[in-house]
Amino acid sequence: MSTSTISSHALRLFEYASAHSDWTMRGACDRLGAPADLIEQARDELLRVGLLTLSPDGRSPATATTPEAALLRLLTAEEEAATRLTDQIRRTREQIDAMRGVFLPLHTARAGSATGDIVSGQDVIARVLGDMADLATSEVLSINPGPVLPQEVLAQELRRDLRLLERGVAVRSIHLRPMTRIIHSMAHLQELRDAGAKLRIASIVPFRFTLVDRVQALVPALHTNAADAMMVLRGEAVTALLVKVFEMCWASASPVEPAGAGHEEELSAQQLWVLRLMATGRKDEAIARELGLSVRTLRRVMADLMTRLGVESRFQAGFEAARRGLLG
């Protein structure tokens, strides 16, 4: 124990005991103006560091060690404290070195440079996804094509996503429609939605990817021959494009509805997209430009959309879409 950790009451008691070989607890209380419990704590503290020693009979007051012995004990305590601090610094340095490979890529990503690492094998890919999720601080976006995954794989993904949501990370994901037609996968979606994730269903999506905090993404490595190879992309110049792809797919997808709801089946993907763009308050010209349509064609789509919703104005269309949950 170093001197910096010895309390002021213990130091005062040591000075008093050194000057009075026949000191008593009552006398120490009176002389030091401290309550008995505080003096007892100070005495026990001095006994622990060896500045007081108990008499052989156990009846006499504890005796203060000689100044030379006290200094030696204090010096030894300081050396031990320095050794512990050195060990702590070494362990901290080892932890920093171990984490350098994890945090440096994110720093590079936020700096704007584009880099990519190839990973393959389901176990490796799952571990990379888990590491990315552990580092997420604000948002995770994902598009999930392909066949419905086995129940045990979905359970692993659910645990990962629930940890994200518990930490306050926003989760938005797009899944293919078959996910709503199998019991275990629909249950997976419902549990995610109940936990706070935002989910949508699409009939078709371009490719699988997961995007973390808009600076790091896992995408298919299409330039390799390996069927399951994925590539870790870092750099906002690249991930900004993935954000755009995600938002376009999100706008044309449908919210996950409880079994039997099915309102989204009444509208085409194009109509849903138009409806959600209308809800943003954009003008017809801006919506047409976003969709690559002429204004005349857009207005025909909007007219048919309002007929299907049974409304007569854009305001009523927005209200009805919100009531049905079509705006997500």
Salt bridges, closest charged atoms under 4 A:
ASP44 OD1 - ARG43 NE 3.44
GLU94 OE2 - ARG90 NH1 3.30
ASP97 OD1 - ARG100 NH2 2.86
ASP117 OD2 - ARG234 NH1 2.82
GLU139 OE2 - ARG172 NH2 3.83
GLU139 OE1 - ARG214 NE 2.66
ASP161 OD1 - ARG160 NE 3.90
ASP213 OD2 - ARG110 NH2 3.81
GLU247 OE2 - ARG172 NH2 2.62
GLU247 OE2 - ARG214 NH2 3.62
GLU264 OE2 - ARG177 NH1 3.95
GLU265 OE2 - ARG177 NH1 3.34
GLU266 OE2 - HIS263 ND1 3.98
GLU266 OE1 - ARG324 NH1 2.42
ASP284 OD2 - ARG299 NE 3.07
ASP284 OD1 - ARG314 NH1 2.49
GLU285 OE2 - ARG299 NH2 3.91
GLU290 OE2 - LYS244 NZ 3.47
GLU290 OE1 - ARG282 NH1 3.50
ASP304 OD2 - ARG308 NE 3.39
GLU320 OE2 - ARG323 NH2 2.61
GLU320 OE2 - ARG324 NE 2.91
